[in-house]
Amino acid sequence: MYLSVHLKPIADTTMVVALAGELDAMTVPILSETLEPLVASPAMCVVVAAGDLWFCDLRGVSRLVAARRGLRVKGGDLFLAEASPALRRLISLMEKGRRSPLPVFDTLPQALAACGVCAEPAPPGPRHLPLLRGLPARPVTGRRRGTMPPSAPGRSPSARSRCASGPGP
């Protein structure tokens, strides 16, 4: 069992926490090490990207709800994005007539929009291929595979065929 946690700042007060692996009683402390400082930091909006989370039990959801409560005390919020159907079902079972303990969004851009952050992906930067100094601009055409090299100077084609077939009679 493992849990991978990657923290990515999106704006001054918005953070994305990307989870991958399994979130259960054994791995909740790993998540807590990331969420507790975020609650104490100036971050106001935290989006948990759970698209690569294979498994999450009640202890994991409870830790996310506790972090949300801490953020709401200071006027922030925590949103869940890309949750699996099983995780959505677990969260819905926790409701029991109350408001949802965690707002869940289908995609990360939707969750970021709920934070008030533009969710448009940045355009890719300019790409270039490196220039290799000292190499010709065009590829040099060489021999094709399976062809015989031209005969050496001073050797006749018949000598080449004798060398290729072995010693003569």
C-alpha positions in Angstrom: 0.0 0.0 0.0 1.3 3.4 -0.8 0.0 7.0 -1.2 1.7 9.6 -3.4 0.9 13.2 -2.6 1.9 16.0 -5.0 1.3 19.6 -4.1 1.0 22.2 -6.9 0.4 25.9 -6.3 -2.1 27.3 -8.8 -2.5 30.9 -7.5 -1.4 32.8 -4.4 -4.1 31.2 -2.2 -5.1 28.1 -4.3 -3.4 24.7 -4.1 -4.0 21.4 -5.8 -3.2 18.3 -3.9 -2.9 15.3 -6.4 -3.4 11.9 -4.8 -2.4 8.6 -6.3 -2.5 5.2 -4.7 -4.5 4.1 -1.7 -5.9 6.3 1.1 -6.6 4.2 4.1 -5.8 4.0 7.8 -2.2 3.2 7.0 -1.6 6.1 4.6 -3.7 8.8 6.3 -0.7 10.2 8.2 1.0 10.8 4.8 -1.9 13.0 3.7 -2.1 14.7 7.1 1.6 15.8 6.8 0.5 17.7 3.7 -3.0 19.0 4.7 -2.2 20.3 8.2 0.4 22.8 7.1 -2.0 23.9 4.3 -4.7 24.6 6.8 -2.3 26.8 8.8 -0.9 28.5 5.6 -2.4 31.5 3.8 -4.0 29.0 1.3 -7.8 29.6 1.2 -8.8 27.0 -1.4 -7.5 23.5 -1.7 -8.5 21.2 -4.5 -7.8 17.5 -4.0 -7.4 15.7 -7.4 -8.4 12.1 -6.7 -8.3 10.8 -10.3 -5.4 8.4 -9.6 -6.6 7.3 -6.2 -7.4 3.6 -6.4 -8.9 3.2 -3.0 -10.2 5.4 -0.2 -11.8 4.3 3.1 -13.8 6.1 5.7 -10.6 7.3 7.5 -9.3 8.9 4.4 -12.6 10.8 3.7 -12.8 11.8 7.4 -9.3 13.3 7.1 -10.4 15.3 4.0 -13.5 16.5 5.9 -11.4 17.6 8.9 -9.2 19.6 6.6 -12.2 21.2 5.0 -13.5 22.2 8.4 -10.2 23.8 9.2 -10.2 25.8 6.0 -13.8 26.9 6.4 -13.0 28.3 9.9 -10.6 30.8 8.2 -13.0 31.5 5.3 -11.6 29.0 2.8 -12.8 25.7 1.4 -11.7 22.3 0.1 -13.0 20.6 -3.0 -12.6 17.2 -4.4 -12.1 16.6 -8.1 -12.1 13.5 -10.4 -13.4 11.2 -7.6 -14.2 7.6 -8.6 -17.8 6.3 -8.4 -16.9 4.3 -5.2 -15.5 7.4 -3.5 -18.6 9.4 -4.5 -20.8 6.7 -3.0 -18.8 6.7 0.2 -19.2 10.5 0.5 -22.9 10.3 -0.3 -23.4 7.7 2.5 -21.7 10.1 4.9 -24.3 12.8 4.2 -27.3 11.2 6.1 -29.6 14.1 5.3 -26.9 16.8 5.9 -25.2 18.9 3.4 -22.4 17.0 1.6 -19.3 16.8 3.7 -17.2 17.4 0.6 -18.2 19.1 -2.6 -17.2 16.8 -5.5 -16.6 18.0 -9.1 -16.2 15.8 -12.2 -13.1 17.6 -13.4 -10.2 19.6 -12.0 -11.0 22.7 -14.1 -14.6 22.7 -12.6 -13.2 22.5 -9.1 -10.7 25.3 -9.8 -13.5 27.4 -11.2 -15.4 26.9 -7.9 -12.3 28.4 -6.2 -12.5 31.4 -8.5 -9.4 30.5 -10.5 -9.3 30.5 -14.2 -9.2 26.9 -15.2 -7.9 27.4 -18.8 -4.7 25.4 -19.3 -1.7 27.5 -20.2 -0.7 27.3 -23.8 2.4 25.2 -24.4 5.6 27.2 -24.7 7.6 27.4 -27.9 9.4 24.2 -28.8 12.5 23.9 -30.9 14.9 21.2 -31.9 18.5 21.7 -30.9 20.9 22.5 -33.6 23.9 20.2 -33.7 27.0 22.0 -34.6 29.3 20.5 -37.1 26.6 18.3 -38.7 25.4 18.9 -42.2 21.9 20.5 -42.6 20.7 17.6 -44.7 21.1 14.0 -43.8 23.9 12.3 -45.8 22.7 9.5 -47.9 24.8 6.5 -47.3 24.7 2.9 -48.4 21.6 1.0 -48.1 21.6 -2.0 -45.9 22.5 -5.2 -47.8 24.4 -3.6 -50.6 28.1 -4.4 -51.3 30.6 -1.6 -51.0 32.3 -0.5 -54.1 35.5 -2.4 -54.9 38.7 -1.0 -53.6 40.9 0.9 -56.0 43.1 -1.5 -57.9 40.9 -4.5 -57.4 38.7 -5.9 -60.0 35.1 -6.9 -59.4 36.1 -10.5 -60.1 38.6 -10.3 -57.2 35.9 -9.1 -54.9 33.7 -12.0 -55.8 36.5 -14.5 -55.2 37.1 -12.9 -51.7 33.4 -13.1 -50.9 33.1 -16.8 -52.0 36.4 -18.0 -50.5 39.6 -19.2 -52.0 39.6 -20.3 -55.6 40.4 -23.8 -57.0 
